[in-house]
């Protein structure tokens, strides 16, 4: 069971980082910063979704609360 707790922790951290990237994207004032934040956001989303798949859970509810 510990492995799933670790995966869940990693997924939750990825979600936090995803929210940070969303804020960076909103705050970006140049196209280069927007592009960089967008790429990082897409990466974070992919990681979180992969971990959701492993856990057979959805973190979308938590994501909606953070917006």
Phi and psi restraints in degrees (value plus and minus 20) as a CYANA .aco file:
   2 UNK   PHI     -80.1   -40.1
   2 UNK   PSI     -55.2   -15.2
   3 UNK   PHI     -81.9   -41.9
   3 UNK   PSI     -58.5   -18.5
   4 UNK   PHI     -89.9   -49.9
   4 UNK   PSI     -53.8   -13.8
   5 UNK   PHI     -84.2   -44.2
   5 UNK   PSI     -60.2   -20.2
   6 UNK   PHI     -87.9   -47.9
   6 UNK   PSI     -60.3   -20.3
   7 UNK   PHI     -85.5   -45.5
   7 UNK   PSI     -62.5   -22.5
   8 UNK   PHI     -81.9   -41.9
   8 UNK   PSI     -61.4   -21.4
   9 UNK   PHI     -81.8   -41.8
   9 UNK   PSI     -65.0   -25.0
  10 UNK   PHI     -82.8   -42.8
  10 UNK   PSI     -60.4   -20.4
  11 UNK   PHI     -84.1   -44.1
  11 UNK   PSI     -62.6   -22.6
  12 UNK   PHI     -85.6   -45.6
  12 UNK   PSI     -57.8   -17.8
  13 UNK   PHI     -86.6   -46.6
  13 UNK   PSI     -59.5   -19.5
  14 UNK   PHI     -82.7   -42.7
  14 UNK   PSI     -57.9   -17.9
  15 UNK   PHI     -83.9   -43.9
  15 UNK   PSI     -63.0   -23.0
  16 UNK   PHI     -81.1   -41.1
  16 UNK   PSI     -64.5   -24.5
  17 UNK   PHI     -85.4   -45.4
  17 UNK   PSI     -55.1   -15.1
  18 UNK   PHI     -82.9   -42.9
  18 UNK   PSI     -62.6   -22.6
  19 UNK   PHI     -84.5   -44.5
  19 UNK   PSI     -57.0   -17.0
  20 UNK   PHI     -82.3   -42.3
  20 UNK   PSI     -63.9   -23.9
  21 UNK   PHI     -85.7   -45.7
  21 UNK   PSI     -55.6   -15.6
  22 UNK   PHI     -80.4   -40.4
  22 UNK   PSI     -61.0   -21.0
  23 UNK   PHI     -87.4   -47.4
  23 UNK   PSI     -61.8   -21.8
  24 UNK   PHI     -80.9   -40.9
  24 UNK   PSI     -59.8   -19.8
  25 UNK   PHI     -83.6   -43.6
  25 UNK   PSI     -63.0   -23.0
  26 UNK   PHI     -84.8   -44.8
  26 UNK   PSI     -53.8   -13.8
  27 UNK   PHI    -106.6   -66.6
  27 UNK   PSI     -31.9     8.1
  28 UNK   PHI     -82.6   -42.6
  28 UNK   PSI     113.4   153.4
  29 UNK   PHI    -133.9   -93.9
  29 UNK   PSI     -15.4    24.6
  30 UNK   PHI    -154.3  -114.3
  30 UNK   PSI     135.3   175.3
  31 UNK   PHI     -78.3   -38.3
  31 UNK   PSI     -55.2   -15.2
  32 UNK   PHI     -85.4   -45.4
  32 UNK   PSI     -63.3   -23.3
  33 UNK   PHI     -87.0   -47.0
  33 UNK   PSI     -58.0   -18.0
  34 UNK   PHI     -83.4   -43.4
  34 UNK   PSI     -63.2   -23.2
  35 UNK   PHI     -83.7   -43.7
  35 UNK   PSI     -65.3   -25.3
  36 UNK   PHI     -82.7   -42.7
  36 UNK   PSI     -64.8   -24.8
  37 UNK   PHI     -85.1   -45.1
  37 UNK   PSI     -57.5   -17.5
  38 UNK   PHI     -84.0   -44.0
  38 UNK   PSI     -62.3   -22.3
  39 UNK   PHI     -85.3   -45.3
  39 UNK   PSI     -64.7   -24.7
  40 UNK   PHI     -83.0   -43.0
  40 UNK   PSI     -60.6   -20.6
  41 UNK   PHI     -81.5   -41.5
  41 UNK   PSI     -65.7   -25.7
  42 UNK   PHI     -81.2   -41.2
  42 UNK   PSI     -59.0   -19.0
  43 UNK   PHI     -84.6   -44.6
  43 UNK   PSI     -66.3   -26.3
  44 UNK   PHI     -80.8   -40.8
  44 UNK   PSI     -61.6   -21.6
  45 UNK   PHI     -82.9   -42.9
  45 UNK   PSI     -61.9   -21.9
  46 UNK   PHI     -82.5   -42.5
  46 UNK   PSI     -63.4   -23.4
  47 UNK   PHI     -82.7   -42.7
  47 UNK   PSI     -68.4   -28.4
  48 UNK   PHI     -81.2   -41.2
  48 UNK   PSI     -63.4   -23.4
  49 UNK   PHI     -85.8   -45.8
  49 UNK   PSI     -57.1   -17.1
  50 UNK   PHI     -84.8   -44.8
  50 UNK   PSI     -62.1   -22.1
  51 UNK   PHI     -88.2   -48.2
  51 UNK   PSI     -56.3   -16.3
  52 UNK   PHI     -78.5   -38.5
  52 UNK   PSI     -63.5   -23.5
  53 UNK   PHI     -82.8   -42.8
  53 UNK   PSI     -62.6   -22.6
  54 UNK   PHI     -81.1   -41.1
  54 UNK   PSI     -61.9   -21.9
  55 UNK   PHI    -101.3   -61.3
  55 UNK   PSI     -31.5     8.5
  56 UNK   PHI      36.1    76.1
  56 UNK   PSI      24.4    64.4
  57 UNK   PHI    -152.5  -112.5
  57 UNK   PSI     151.5   191.5
  58 UNK   PHI    -146.4  -106.4
  58 UNK   PSI     110.0   150.0
  59 UNK   PHI    -120.0   -80.0
  59 UNK   PSI     -11.0    29.0
  60 UNK   PHI     -79.4   -39.4
  60 UNK   PSI     -56.7   -16.7
  61 UNK   PHI     -81.7   -41.7
  61 UNK   PSI     -63.0   -23.0
  62 UNK   PHI     -86.3   -46.3
  62 UNK   PSI     -56.4   -16.4
  63 UNK   PHI     -84.5   -44.5
  63 UNK   PSI     -63.2   -23.2
  64 UNK   PHI     -83.4   -43.4
  64 UNK   PSI     -55.5   -15.5
  65 UNK   PHI     -87.1   -47.1
  65 UNK   PSI     -51.0   -11.0
  66 UNK   PHI    -100.1   -60.1
  66 UNK   PSI     -28.3    11.7
